[in-house]
Amino acid sequence: MTLIKVSSQSKTASVAGAIAGIVREQGKAEIQMIGAGSINQAMKAMVLARGYLKEDGLDVICYPEFVDLDFDGRLVTALKLIVEPR
Amino acid sequence: MTLIKVSSQSKTASVAGAIAGIVREQGKAEIQMIGAGSINQAMKAMVLARGYLKEDGLDVICYPEFVDLDFDGRLVTALKLIVEPR
């Protein structure tokens, strides 16, 4: 499973293209977000990706989960967004 | 349909309780978010609400849409999150 890592600097159109491409190829996508700016970009990208995939007849939904990441001993709670066909 | 308005100052546990309550009563919930801080709080609340509703045997998913709001002539693009049973 390819993990899409989104930052506050990520371009929404690029992230949307990645989501749509991975859902088409693998049937599902996972997005990792750390911080409000990153979640903001990911959710805007999700609106665009839903539009792209709707053109292919795919209706995708999502749901978030907490995930604990370890950066050299520093624990950070990130958000993972799972994107799947409805 | 009750619209849950989330700000960057909203408490995630309160928002989660509102999402779970409205889904239980109305079968579906809609959340309005303006800005990154608000989207951040709403998505964290969504993780909690999924946990609450899972205890009731309900598996809920979500999807975002853009929505244009008019504040006395000032147009703002907000995000609406629709929460539904899978």
Backbone of each chain as nested JSON, in Angstrom:
{
  "chains": [
    {"id": "A", "residues": [
      {"number": 1, "name": "MET", "atoms": {"N": [0.847, -1.198, 0.0], "CA": [0.0, 0.0, 0.0], "C": [0.886, 1.253, 0.0]}},
      {"number": 2, "name": "THR", "atoms": {"N": [0.733, 2.082, -1.025], "CA": [1.483, 3.334, -1.107], "C": [0.88, 4.363, -0.147]}},
      {"number": 3, "name": "LEU", "atoms": {"N": [1.71, 4.958, 0.692], "CA": [1.242, 5.969, 1.64], "C": [1.529, 7.354, 1.06]}},
      {"number": 4, "name": "ILE", "atoms": {"N": [0.489, 8.179, 0.941], "CA": [0.659, 9.546, 0.449], "C": [0.915, 10.446, 1.667]}},
      {"number": 5, "name": "LYS", "atoms": {"N": [2.093, 11.085, 1.712], "CA": [2.395, 11.974, 2.832], "C": [2.125, 13.411, 2.414]}},
      {"number": 6, "name": "VAL", "atoms": {"N": [1.204, 14.065, 3.121], "CA": [0.787, 15.422, 2.763], "C": [1.299, 16.41, 3.81]}},
      {"number": 7, "name": "SER", "atoms": {"N": [1.903, 17.507, 3.354], "CA": [2.34, 18.567, 4.266], "C": [1.495, 19.813, 4.01]}},
      {"number": 8, "name": "SER", "atoms": {"N": [1.686, 20.829, 4.849], "CA": [0.939, 22.077, 4.67], "C": [1.349, 22.788, 3.378]}},
      {"number": 9, "name": "GLN", "atoms": {"N": [2.505, 22.396, 2.813], "CA": [3.002, 23.007, 1.582], "C": [2.585, 22.227, 0.336]}},
      {"number": 10, "name": "SER", "atoms": {"N": [1.984, 21.047, 0.524], "CA": [1.602, 20.226, -0.631], "C": [0.572, 20.946, -1.483]}},
      {"number": 11, "name": "LYS", "atoms": {"N": [0.686, 20.787, -2.799], "CA": [-0.301, 21.384, -3.698], "C": [-1.511, 20.446, -3.778]}},
      {"number": 12, "name": "THR", "atoms": {"N": [-2.715, 21.027, -3.598], "CA": [-3.921, 20.191, -3.546], "C": [-4.134, 19.402, -4.842]}},
      {"number": 13, "name": "ALA", "atoms": {"N": [-3.838, 20.022, -6.003], "CA": [-4.06, 19.325, -7.275], "C": [-3.138, 18.114, -7.4]}},
      {"number": 14, "name": "SER", "atoms": {"N": [-1.89, 18.253, -6.946], "CA": [-0.946, 17.129, -7.008], "C": [-1.391, 16.003, -6.083]}},
      {"number": 15, "name": "VAL", "atoms": {"N": [-1.816, 16.362, -4.875], "CA": [-2.271, 15.346, -3.927], "C": [-3.523, 14.652, -4.47]}},
      {"number": 16, "name": "ALA", "atoms": {"N": [-4.418, 15.452, -5.057], "CA": [-5.648, 14.877, -5.625], "C": [-5.317, 13.884, -6.735]}},
      {"number": 17, "name": "GLY", "atoms": {"N": [-4.336, 14.239, -7.579], "CA": [-3.919, 13.336, -8.658], "C": [-3.348, 12.049, -8.1]}},
      {"number": 18, "name": "ALA", "atoms": {"N": [-2.57, 12.164, -7.026], "CA": [-1.979, 10.978, -6.391], "C": [-3.073, 10.081, -5.805]}},
      {"number": 19, "name": "ILE", "atoms": {"N": [-4.034, 10.694, -5.101], "CA": [-5.143, 9.912, -4.512], "C": [-5.885, 9.162, -5.617]}},
      {"number": 20, "name": "ALA", "atoms": {"N": [-6.269, 9.897, -6.663], "CA": [-7.055, 9.283, -7.749], "C": [-6.26, 8.156, -8.416]}},
      {"number": 21, "name": "GLY", "atoms": {"N": [-4.977, 8.407, -8.685], "CA": [-4.147, 7.402, -9.355], "C": [-4.013, 6.136, -8.53]}},
      {"number": 22, "name": "ILE", "atoms": {"N": [-3.773, 6.287, -7.226], "CA": [-3.565, 5.112, -6.368], "C": [-4.874, 4.35, -6.17]}},
      {"number": 23, "name": "VAL", "atoms": {"N": [-5.99, 5.075, -6.049], "CA": [-7.282, 4.384, -5.923], "C": [-7.572, 3.588, -7.199]}},
      {"number": 24, "name": "ARG", "atoms": {"N": [-7.286, 4.185, -8.355], "CA": [-7.518, 3.477, -9.618], "C": [-6.669, 2.213, -9.703]}},
      {"number": 25, "name": "GLU", "atoms": {"N": [-5.383, 2.305, -9.292], "CA": [-4.445, 1.181, -9.434], "C": [-4.59, 0.149, -8.332]}},
      {"number": 26, "name": "GLN", "atoms": {"N": [-4.808, 0.639, -7.085], "CA": [-4.755, -0.282, -5.938], "C": [-6.116, -0.435, -5.262]}},
      {"number": 27, "name": "GLY", "atoms": {"N": [-7.118, 0.319, -5.721], "CA": [-8.465, 0.174, -5.183], "C": [-8.689, 0.91, -3.875]}},
      {"number": 28, "name": "LYS", "atoms": {"N": [-7.639, 1.57, -3.356], "CA": [-7.692, 2.179, -2.023], "C": [-6.463, 3.071, -1.862]}},
      {"number": 29, "name": "ALA", "atoms": {"N": [-6.562, 4.136, -1.08], "CA": [-5.388, 4.97, -0.833], "C": [-5.325, 5.349, 0.642]}},
      {"number": 30, "name": "GLU", "atoms": {"N": [-4.1, 5.593, 1.137], "CA": [-3.933, 6.046, 2.516], "C": [-3.092, 7.308, 2.526]}},
      {"number": 31, "name": "ILE", "atoms": {"N": [-3.55, 8.305, 3.292], "CA": [-2.901, 9.614, 3.333], "C": [-2.471, 9.895, 4.77]}},
      {"number": 32, "name": "GLN", "atoms": {"N": [-1.218, 10.285, 4.926], "CA": [-0.72, 10.632, 6.267], "C": [-0.615, 12.15, 6.403]}},
      {"number": 33, "name": "MET", "atoms": {"N": [-1.165, 12.679, 7.494], "CA": [-1.188, 14.125, 7.724], "C": [-0.682, 14.425, 9.118]}},
      {"number": 34, "name": "ILE", "atoms": {"N": [0.169, 15.443, 9.241], "CA": [0.642, 15.884, 10.558], "C": [0.379, 17.381, 10.669]}},
      {"number": 35, "name": "GLY", "atoms": {"N": [-0.534, 17.759, 11.541], "CA": [-0.821, 19.174, 11.765], "C": [-1.971, 19.698, 10.927]}},
      {"number": 36, "name": "ALA", "atoms": {"N": [-2.519, 20.829, 11.388], "CA": [-3.727, 21.405, 10.798], "C": [-3.544, 21.789, 9.327]}},
      {"number": 37, "name": "GLY", "atoms": {"N": [-2.387, 22.353, 8.981], "CA": [-2.154, 22.785, 7.603], "C": [-2.154, 21.611, 6.647]}},
      {"number": 38, "name": "SER", "atoms": {"N": [-1.609, 20.504, 7.105], "CA": [-1.537, 19.292, 6.296], "C": [-2.925, 18.663, 6.117]}},
      {"number": 39, "name": "ILE", "atoms": {"N": [-3.71, 18.641, 7.188], "CA": [-5.073, 18.088, 7.129], "C": [-5.929, 18.936, 6.19]}},
      {"number": 40, "name": "ASN", "atoms": {"N": [-5.736, 20.244, 6.257], "CA": [-6.443, 21.18, 5.38], "C": [-6.163, 20.865, 3.903]}},
      {"number": 41, "name": "GLN", "atoms": {"N": [-4.89, 20.702, 3.56], "CA": [-4.542, 20.415, 2.167], "C": [-5.102, 19.063, 1.73]}},
      {"number": 42, "name": "ALA", "atoms": {"N": [-5.01, 18.075, 2.611], "CA": [-5.487, 16.734, 2.269], "C": [-6.994, 16.712, 2.025]}},
      {"number": 43, "name": "MET", "atoms": {"N": [-7.757, 17.437, 2.85], "CA": [-9.215, 17.401, 2.699], "C": [-9.658, 18.156, 1.446]}},
      {"number": 44, "name": "LYS", "atoms": {"N": [-8.956, 19.26, 1.12], "CA": [-9.279, 19.963, -0.131], "C": [-8.932, 19.067, -1.322]}},
      {"number": 45, "name": "ALA", "atoms": {"N": [-7.802, 18.353, -1.228], "CA": [-7.419, 17.423, -2.294], "C": [-8.453, 16.31, -2.439]}},
      {"number": 46, "name": "MET", "atoms": {"N": [-9.034, 15.904, -1.326], "CA": [-10.036, 14.833, -1.339], "C": [-11.279, 15.262, -2.139]}},
      {"number": 47, "name": "VAL", "atoms": {"N": [-11.667, 16.535, -2.009], "CA": [-12.814, 17.035, -2.799], "C": [-12.486, 16.908, -4.289]}},
      {"number": 48, "name": "LEU", "atoms": {"N": [-11.271, 17.339, -4.669], "CA": [-10.868, 17.271, -6.078], "C": [-10.783, 15.817, -6.549]}},
      {"number": 49, "name": "ALA", "atoms": {"N": [-10.174, 14.955, -5.747], "CA": [-10.004, 13.544, -6.13], "C": [-11.361, 12.865, -6.318]}},
      {"number": 50, "name": "ARG", "atoms": {"N": [-12.326, 13.211, -5.459], "CA": [-13.68, 12.646, -5.621], "C": [-14.258, 13.037, -6.98]}},
      {"number": 51, "name": "GLY", "atoms": {"N": [-13.978, 14.275, -7.399], "CA": [-14.443, 14.73, -8.707], "C": [-13.788, 13.944, -9.841]}},
      {"number": 52, "name": "TYR", "atoms": {"N": [-12.45, 13.757, -9.745], "CA": [-11.73, 13.001, -10.78], "C": [-12.281, 11.582, -10.887]}},
      {"number": 53, "name": "LEU", "atoms": {"N": [-12.468, 10.942, -9.737], "CA": [-12.862, 9.528, -9.729], "C": [-14.328, 9.355, -10.112]}},
      {"number": 54, "name": "LYS", "atoms": {"N": [-15.14, 10.377, -9.846], "CA": [-16.549, 10.327, -10.242], "C": [-16.66, 10.237, -11.762]}},
      {"number": 55, "name": "GLU", "atoms": {"N": [-15.71, 10.899, -12.451], "CA": [-15.681, 10.823, -13.925], "C": [-15.434, 9.39, -14.405]}},
      {"number": 56, "name": "ASP", "atoms": {"N": [-14.781, 8.593, -13.565], "CA": [-14.543, 7.173, -13.886], "C": [-15.665, 6.291, -13.335]}},
      {"number": 57, "name": "GLY", "atoms": {"N": [-16.69, 6.901, -12.789], "CA": [-17.794, 6.131, -12.236], "C": [-17.506, 5.586, -10.84]}},
      {"number": 58, "name": "LEU", "atoms": {"N": [-16.443, 6.12, -10.199], "CA": [-16.072, 5.656, -8.855], "C": [-16.522, 6.664, -7.803]}},
      {"number": 59, "name": "ASP", "atoms": {"N": [-17.323, 6.231, -6.831], "CA": [-17.769, 7.092, -5.723], "C": [-16.94, 6.713, -4.502]}},
      {"number": 60, "name": "VAL", "atoms": {"N": [-15.969, 7.571, -4.135], "CA": [-15.103, 7.232, -3.002], "C": [-15.474, 8.013, -1.743]}},
      {"number": 61, "name": "ILE", "atoms": {"N": [-15.291, 7.361, -0.614], "CA": [-15.509, 7.943, 0.704], "C": [-14.188, 7.879, 1.483]}},
      {"number": 62, "name": "CYS", "atoms": {"N": [-14.179, 8.437, 2.684], "CA": [-12.956, 8.369, 3.483], "C": [-13.3, 8.27, 4.958]}},
      {"number": 63, "name": "TYR", "atoms": {"N": [-12.312, 7.904, 5.748], "CA": [-12.457, 7.976, 7.195], "C": [-11.083, 8.155, 7.816]}},
      {"number": 64, "name": "PRO", "atoms": {"N": [-11.018, 8.946, 8.9], "CA": [-9.727, 9.222, 9.541], "C": [-9.448, 8.287, 10.718]}},
      {"number": 65, "name": "GLU", "atoms": {"N": [-8.178, 8.057, 10.982], "CA": [-7.737, 7.3, 12.161], "C": [-6.537, 8.024, 12.754]}},
      {"number": 66, "name": "PHE", "atoms": {"N": [-6.354, 7.903, 14.065], "CA": [-5.117, 8.413, 14.674], "C": [-4.011, 7.392, 14.456]}},
      {"number": 67, "name": "VAL", "atoms": {"N": [-2.792, 7.887, 14.282], "CA": [-1.658, 6.978, 14.169], "C": [-0.474, 7.619, 14.896]}},
      {"number": 68, "name": "ASP", "atoms": {"N": [0.193, 6.833, 15.738], "CA": [1.344, 7.355, 16.487], "C": [2.622, 7.12, 15.689]}},
      {"number": 69, "name": "LEU", "atoms": {"N": [3.363, 8.193, 15.457], "CA": [4.62, 8.085, 14.724], "C": [5.778, 8.369, 15.674]}},
      {"number": 70, "name": "ASP", "atoms": {"N": [6.884, 7.714, 15.423], "CA": [8.071, 7.87, 16.265], "C": [9.185, 8.511, 15.439]}},
      {"number": 71, "name": "PHE", "atoms": {"N": [9.49, 9.79, 15.72], "CA": [10.589, 10.461, 15.042], "C": [11.791, 10.467, 15.982]}},
      {"number": 72, "name": "ASP", "atoms": {"N": [12.628, 9.453, 15.875], "CA": [13.825, 9.351, 16.731], "C": [13.491, 9.539, 18.208]}},
      {"number": 73, "name": "GLY", "atoms": {"N": [12.457, 8.856, 18.663], "CA": [12.104, 8.903, 20.08], "C": [11.066, 9.954, 20.428]}},
      {"number": 74, "name": "ARG", "atoms": {"N": [10.804, 10.873, 19.485], "CA": [9.781, 11.893, 19.721], "C": [8.46, 11.364, 19.16]}},
      {"number": 75, "name": "LEU", "atoms": {"N": [7.476, 11.145, 20.039], "CA": [6.197, 10.588, 19.602], "C": [5.278, 11.698, 19.09]}},
      {"number": 76, "name": "VAL", "atoms": {"N": [4.729, 11.501, 17.917], "CA": [3.827, 12.472, 17.306], "C": [2.545, 11.75, 16.913]}},
      {"number": 77, "name": "THR", "atoms": {"N": [1.396, 12.325, 17.274], "CA": [0.128, 11.744, 16.837], "C": [-0.267, 12.371, 15.511]}},
      {"number": 78, "name": "ALA", "atoms": {"N": [-0.308, 11.551, 14.49], "CA": [-0.69, 12.01, 13.161], "C": [-2.084, 11.497, 12.839]}},
      {"number": 79, "name": "LEU", "atoms": {"N": [-2.603, 11.951, 11.723], "CA": [-3.912, 11.5, 11.275], "C": [-3.708, 10.743, 9.969]}},
      {"number": 80, "name": "LYS", "atoms": {"N": [-4.354, 9.594, 9.845], "CA": [-4.315, 8.845, 8.586], "C": [-5.72, 8.863, 7.999]}},
      {"number": 81, "name": "LEU", "atoms": {"N": [-5.811, 9.175, 6.717], "CA": [-7.106, 9.182, 6.047], "C": [-7.139, 8.012, 5.078]}},
      {"number": 82, "name": "ILE", "atoms": {"N": [-8.099, 7.137, 5.244], "CA": [-8.243, 5.992, 4.35], "C": [-9.32, 6.327, 3.32]}},
      {"number": 83, "name": "VAL", "atoms": {"N": [-8.975, 6.153, 2.047], "CA": [-9.888, 6.478, 0.94], "C": [-10.254, 5.187, 0.218]}},
      {"number": 84, "name": "GLU", "atoms": {"N": [-11.553, 4.919, 0.113], "CA": [-12.016, 3.661, -0.476], "C": [-13.262, 3.906, -1.317]}},
      {"number": 85, "name": "PRO", "atoms": {"N": [-13.569, 3.024, -2.248], "CA": [-14.869, 3.107, -2.922], "C": [-15.978, 2.921, -1.89]}},
      {"number": 86, "name": "ARG", "atoms": {"N": [-17.111, 3.605, -2.114], "CA": [-18.212, 3.518, -1.162], "C": [-18.712, 2.083, -1.059]}}
    ]},
    {"id": "B", "residues": [
      {"number": 1, "name": "MET", "atoms": {"N": [-32.184, 18.945, 8.41], "CA": [-30.829, 18.453, 8.707], "C": [-30.097, 19.479, 9.576]}},
      {"number": 2, "name": "THR", "atoms": {"N": [-29.652, 19.058, 10.768], "CA": [-28.887, 19.933, 11.657], "C": [-27.457, 20.082, 11.136]}},
      {"number": 3, "name": "LEU", "atoms": {"N": [-26.989, 21.328, 10.995], "CA": [-25.627, 21.575, 10.528], "C": [-24.739, 21.842, 11.739]}},
      {"number": 4, "name": "ILE", "atoms": {"N": [-23.665, 21.073, 11.877], "CA": [-22.712, 21.281, 12.971], "C": [-21.643, 22.252, 12.479]}},
      {"number": 5, "name": "LYS", "atoms": {"N": [-21.546, 23.421, 13.116], "CA": [-20.533, 24.406, 12.715], "C": [-19.33, 24.28, 13.636]}},
      {"number": 6, "name": "VAL", "atoms": {"N": [-18.178, 23.96, 13.06], "CA": [-16.967, 23.729, 13.851], "C": [-15.985, 24.868, 13.619]}},
      {"number": 7, "name": "SER", "atoms": {"N": [-15.425, 25.413, 14.706], "CA": [-14.382, 26.436, 14.597], "C": [-13.072, 25.858, 15.11]}},
      {"number": 8, "name": "SER", "atoms": {"N": [-11.998, 26.639, 14.961], "CA": [-10.698, 26.173, 15.44], "C": [-10.671, 26.079, 16.967]}},
      {"number": 9, "name": "GLN", "atoms": {"N": [-11.643, 26.725, 17.616], "CA": [-11.725, 26.71, 19.085], "C": [-12.641, 25.613, 19.61]}},
      {"number": 10, "name": "SER", "atoms": {"N": [-13.345, 24.921, 18.712], "CA": [-14.287, 23.88, 19.15], "C": [-13.542, 22.745, 19.848]}},
      {"number": 11, "name": "LYS", "atoms": {"N": [-14.156, 22.201, 20.885], "CA": [-13.56, 21.065, 21.593], "C": [-13.904, 19.783, 20.825]}},
      {"number": 12, "name": "THR", "atoms": {"N": [-12.879, 18.953, 20.547], "CA": [-13.11, 17.77, 19.71], "C": [-14.124, 16.816, 20.35]}},
      {"number": 13, "name": "ALA", "atoms": {"N": [-14.09, 16.665, 21.673], "CA": [-15.014, 15.732, 22.324], "C": [-16.46, 16.199, 22.169]}},
      {"number": 14, "name": "SER", "atoms": {"N": [-16.687, 17.528, 22.268], "CA": [-18.045, 18.066, 22.108], "C": [-18.531, 17.867, 20.673]}},
      {"number": 15, "name": "VAL", "atoms": {"N": [-17.646, 18.153, 19.714], "CA": [-18.032, 17.981, 18.306], "C": [-18.316, 16.504, 18.03]}},
      {"number": 16, "name": "ALA", "atoms": {"N": [-17.479, 15.631, 18.582], "CA": [-17.672, 14.189, 18.375], "C": [-19.015, 13.734, 18.934]}},
      {"number": 17, "name": "GLY", "atoms": {"N": [-19.37, 14.259, 20.106], "CA": [-20.656, 13.927, 20.706], "C": [-21.813, 14.399, 19.847]}},
      {"number": 18, "name": "ALA", "atoms": {"N": [-21.659, 15.599, 19.265], "CA": [-22.705, 16.139, 18.391], "C": [-22.846, 15.282, 17.133]}},
      {"number": 19, "name": "ILE", "atoms": {"N": [-21.718, 14.908, 16.523], "CA": [-21.767, 14.064, 15.312], "C": [-22.481, 12.754, 15.634]}},
      {"number": 20, "name": "ALA", "atoms": {"N": [-22.046, 12.089, 16.708], "CA": [-22.625, 10.786, 17.052], "C": [-24.12, 10.912, 17.342]}},
      {"number": 21, "name": "GLY", "atoms": {"N": [-24.493, 11.955, 18.1], "CA": [-25.894, 12.139, 18.453], "C": [-26.775, 12.366, 17.238]}},
      {"number": 22, "name": "ILE", "atoms": {"N": [-26.305, 13.21, 16.324], "CA": [-27.11, 13.536, 15.143], "C": [-27.189, 12.341, 14.189]}},
      {"number": 23, "name": "VAL", "atoms": {"N": [-26.084, 11.59, 14.051], "CA": [-26.136, 10.389, 13.203], "C": [-27.125, 9.38, 13.781]}},
      {"number": 24, "name": "ARG", "atoms": {"N": [-27.097, 9.221, 15.107], "CA": [-28.039, 8.274, 15.738], "C": [-29.484, 8.697, 15.505]}},
      {"number": 25, "name": "GLU", "atoms": {"N": [-29.764, 10.018, 15.625], "CA": [-31.143, 10.506, 15.539], "C": [-31.616, 10.673, 14.104]}},
      {"number": 26, "name": "GLN", "atoms": {"N": [-30.709, 11.187, 13.232], "CA": [-31.146, 11.563, 11.885], "C": [-30.521, 10.674, 10.801]}},
      {"number": 27, "name": "GLY", "atoms": {"N": [-29.621, 9.763, 11.199], "CA": [-29.038, 8.821, 10.238], "C": [-27.891, 9.392, 9.441]}},
      {"number": 28, "name": "LYS", "atoms": {"N": [-27.566, 10.687, 9.673], "CA": [-26.583, 11.377, 8.846], "C": [-26.25, 12.702, 9.531]}},
      {"number": 29, "name": "ALA", "atoms": {"N": [-25.035, 13.21, 9.34], "CA": [-24.691, 14.516, 9.914], "C": [-23.904, 15.339, 8.904]}},
      {"number": 30, "name": "GLU", "atoms": {"N": [-24.016, 16.66, 9.001], "CA": [-23.244, 17.548, 8.139], "C": [-22.487, 18.55, 8.997]}},
      {"number": 31, "name": "ILE", "atoms": {"N": [-21.201, 18.717, 8.672], "CA": [-20.321, 19.577, 9.465], "C": [-19.776, 20.672, 8.564]}},
      {"number": 32, "name": "GLN", "atoms": {"N": [-19.878, 21.914, 9.031], "CA": [-19.343, 23.041, 8.255], "C": [-18.04, 23.524, 8.877]}},
      {"number": 33, "name": "MET", "atoms": {"N": [-17.001, 23.661, 8.048], "CA": [-15.676, 24.055, 8.527], "C": [-15.153, 25.202, 7.681]}},
      {"number": 34, "name": "ILE", "atoms": {"N": [-14.578, 26.211, 8.345], "CA": [-13.954, 27.323, 7.623], "C": [-12.53, 27.471, 8.134]}},
      {"number": 35, "name": "GLY", "atoms": {"N": [-11.558, 27.177, 7.301], "CA": [-10.16, 27.341, 7.678], "C": [-9.525, 26.077, 8.238]}},
      {"number": 36, "name": "ALA", "atoms": {"N": [-8.188, 26.058, 8.204], "CA": [-7.411, 24.868, 8.553], "C": [-7.639, 24.423, 10.001]}},
      {"number": 37, "name": "GLY", "atoms": {"N": [-7.733, 25.386, 10.933], "CA": [-7.901, 25.032, 12.342], "C": [-9.226, 24.34, 12.584]}},
      {"number": 38, "name": "SER", "atoms": {"N": [-10.234, 24.783, 11.866], "CA": [-11.568, 24.213, 11.978], "C": [-11.623, 22.796, 11.378]}},
      {"number": 39, "name": "ILE", "atoms": {"N": [-10.981, 22.615, 10.234], "CA": [-10.942, 21.295, 9.582], "C": [-10.192, 20.311, 10.475]}},
      {"number": 40, "name": "ASN", "atoms": {"N": [-9.112, 20.779, 11.085], "CA": [-8.323, 19.968, 12.016], "C": [-9.188, 19.452, 13.172]}},
      {"number": 41, "name": "GLN", "atoms": {"N": [-9.944, 20.351, 13.798], "CA": [-10.794, 19.948, 14.925], "C": [-11.875, 18.971, 14.464]}},
      {"number": 42, "name": "ALA", "atoms": {"N": [-12.465, 19.244, 13.3], "CA": [-13.549, 18.392, 12.8], "C": [-13.044, 16.975, 12.496]}},
      {"number": 43, "name": "MET", "atoms": {"N": [-11.851, 16.863, 11.906], "CA": [-11.361, 15.532, 11.537], "C": [-10.945, 14.729, 12.767]}},
      {"number": 44, "name": "LYS", "atoms": {"N": [-10.393, 15.426, 13.791], "CA": [-10.074, 14.715, 15.03], "C": [-11.373, 14.26, 15.71]}},
      {"number": 45, "name": "ALA", "atoms": {"N": [-12.39, 15.125, 15.676], "CA": [-13.693, 14.764, 16.246], "C": [-14.29, 13.567, 15.508]}},
      {"number": 46, "name": "MET", "atoms": {"N": [-14.044, 13.501, 14.212], "CA": [-14.58, 12.403, 13.391], "C": [-13.98, 11.059, 13.839]}},
      {"number": 47, "name": "VAL", "atoms": {"N": [-12.69, 11.054, 14.202], "CA": [-12.08, 9.807, 14.711], "C": [-12.804, 9.363, 15.986]}},
      {"number": 48, "name": "LEU", "atoms": {"N": [-13.036, 10.318, 16.893], "CA": [-13.721, 9.999, 18.154], "C": [-15.155, 9.536, 17.895]}},
      {"number": 49, "name": "ALA", "atoms": {"N": [-15.872, 10.252, 17.021], "CA": [-17.276, 9.914, 16.732], "C": [-17.379, 8.513, 16.128]}},
      {"number": 50, "name": "ARG", "atoms": {"N": [-16.419, 8.162, 15.264], "CA": [-16.421, 6.799, 14.693], "C": [-16.316, 5.753, 15.807]}},
      {"number": 51, "name": "GLY", "atoms": {"N": [-15.492, 6.07, 16.821], "CA": [-15.355, 5.151, 17.949], "C": [-16.659, 5.018, 18.727]}},
      {"number": 52, "name": "TYR", "atoms": {"N": [-17.299, 6.18, 19.002], "CA": [-18.575, 6.161, 19.741], "C": [-19.616, 5.328, 18.978]}},
      {"number": 53, "name": "LEU", "atoms": {"N": [-19.72, 5.578, 17.68], "CA": [-20.782, 4.94, 16.89], "C": [-20.486, 3.456, 16.642]}},
      {"number": 54, "name": "LYS", "atoms": {"N": [-19.192, 3.108, 16.629], "CA": [-18.827, 1.697, 16.463], "C": [-19.358, 0.875, 17.64]}},
      {"number": 55, "name": "GLU", "atoms": {"N": [-19.393, 1.513, 18.832], "CA": [-19.952, 0.826, 20.011], "C": [-21.438, 0.518, 19.826]}},
      {"number": 56, "name": "ASP", "atoms": {"N": [-22.105, 1.306, 18.974], "CA": [-23.524, 1.054, 18.661], "C": [-23.666, 0.16, 17.437]}},
      {"number": 57, "name": "GLY", "atoms": {"N": [-22.547, -0.349, 16.921], "CA": [-22.602, -1.211, 15.736], "C": [-22.726, -0.428, 14.448]}},
      {"number": 58, "name": "LEU", "atoms": {"N": [-22.462, 0.9, 14.507], "CA": [-22.573, 1.745, 13.306], "C": [-21.17, 2.067, 12.769]}},
      {"number": 59, "name": "ASP", "atoms": {"N": [-20.915, 1.735, 11.504], "CA": [-19.639, 2.059, 10.856], "C": [-19.876, 3.258, 9.941]}},
      {"number": 60, "name": "VAL", "atoms": {"N": [-19.404, 4.438, 10.355], "CA": [-19.662, 5.643, 9.561], "C": [-18.432, 6.076, 8.761]}},
      {"number": 61, "name": "ILE", "atoms": {"N": [-18.705, 6.631, 7.58], "CA": [-17.678, 7.176, 6.699], "C": [-18.004, 8.651, 6.467]}},
      {"number": 62, "name": "CYS", "atoms": {"N": [-17.124, 9.348, 5.757], "CA": [-17.396, 10.749, 5.468], "C": [-16.865, 11.123, 4.09]}},
      {"number": 63, "name": "TYR", "atoms": {"N": [-17.299, 12.265, 3.598], "CA": [-16.7, 12.825, 2.384], "C": [-16.885, 14.339, 2.412]}},
      {"number": 64, "name": "PRO", "atoms": {"N": [-15.872, 15.066, 1.899], "CA": [-15.922, 16.529, 1.934], "C": [-16.45, 17.104, 0.62]}},
      {"number": 65, "name": "GLU", "atoms": {"N": [-17.066, 18.273, 0.73], "CA": [-17.51, 19.037, -0.453], "C": [-17.164, 20.506, -0.207]}},
      {"number": 66, "name": "PHE", "atoms": {"N": [-16.908, 21.246, -1.285], "CA": [-16.758, 22.695, -1.14], "C": [-18.134, 23.327, -1.078]}},
      {"number": 67, "name": "VAL", "atoms": {"N": [-18.261, 24.409, -0.31], "CA": [-19.521, 25.136, -0.266], "C": [-19.195, 26.633, -0.171]}},
      {"number": 68, "name": "ASP", "atoms": {"N": [-19.851, 27.426, -1.003], "CA": [-19.61, 28.871, -0.995], "C": [-20.571, 29.546, -0.037]}},
      {"number": 69, "name": "LEU", "atoms": {"N": [-20.014, 30.308, 0.896], "CA": [-20.842, 31.026, 1.877], "C": [-20.741, 32.519, 1.605]}},
      {"number": 70, "name": "ASP", "atoms": {"N": [-21.826, 33.22, 1.869], "CA": [-21.882, 34.663, 1.635], "C": [-22.046, 35.372, 2.978]}},
      {"number": 71, "name": "PHE", "atoms": {"N": [-20.979, 36.037, 3.45], "CA": [-21.061, 36.812, 4.68], "C": [-21.21, 38.28, 4.306]}},
      {"number": 72, "name": "ASP", "atoms": {"N": [-22.448, 38.736, 4.201], "CA": [-22.714, 40.139, 3.845], "C": [-21.935, 40.565, 2.606]}},
      {"number": 73, "name": "GLY", "atoms": {"N": [-21.969, 39.745, 1.57], "CA": [-21.329, 40.108, 0.312], "C": [-19.897, 39.601, 0.179]}},
      {"number": 74, "name": "ARG", "atoms": {"N": [-19.305, 39.13, 1.301], "CA": [-17.952, 38.581, 1.24], "C": [-18.086, 37.076, 1.028]}},
      {"number": 75, "name": "LEU", "atoms": {"N": [-17.581, 36.594, -0.134], "CA": [-17.708, 35.173, -0.447], "C": [-16.56, 34.384, 0.18]}},
      {"number": 76, "name": "VAL", "atoms": {"N": [-16.91, 33.322, 0.872], "CA": [-15.914, 32.47, 1.523], "C": [-16.163, 31.029, 1.096]}},
      {"number": 77, "name": "THR", "atoms": {"N": [-15.099, 30.345, 0.685], "CA": [-15.25, 28.926, 0.363], "C": [-14.987, 28.104, 1.619]}},
      {"number": 78, "name": "ALA", "atoms": {"N": [-16.001, 27.415, 2.042], "CA": [-15.898, 26.574, 3.228], "C": [-15.889, 25.11, 2.797]}},
      {"number": 79, "name": "LEU", "atoms": {"N": [-15.671, 24.249, 3.765], "CA": [-15.692, 22.816, 3.488], "C": [-16.853, 22.227, 4.284]}},
      {"number": 80, "name": "LYS", "atoms": {"N": [-17.624, 21.358, 3.636], "CA": [-18.692, 20.644, 4.339], "C": [-18.325, 19.167, 4.367]}},
      {"number": 81, "name": "LEU", "atoms": {"N": [-18.436, 18.563, 5.531], "CA": [-18.143, 17.137, 5.663], "C": [-19.457, 16.417, 5.894]}},
      {"number": 82, "name": "ILE", "atoms": {"N": [-19.776, 15.479, 5.029], "CA": [-20.999, 14.682, 5.192], "C": [-20.623, 13.358, 5.846]}},
      {"number": 83, "name": "VAL", "atoms": {"N": [-21.324, 13.032, 6.924], "CA": [-21.053, 11.789, 7.679], "C": [-22.25, 10.868, 7.533]}},
      {"number": 84, "name": "GLU", "atoms": {"N": [-22.009, 9.657, 7.081], "CA": [-23.094, 8.703, 6.829], "C": [-22.668, 7.293, 7.224]}},
      {"number": 85, "name": "PRO", "atoms": {"N": [-23.613, 6.411, 7.481], "CA": [-23.262, 5.004, 7.649], "C": [-22.637, 4.486, 6.358]}},
      {"number": 86, "name": "ARG", "atoms": {"N": [-21.695, 3.57, 6.458], "CA": [-21.016, 3.053, 5.274], "C": [-22.012, 2.368, 4.337]}}
    ]}
  ]
}
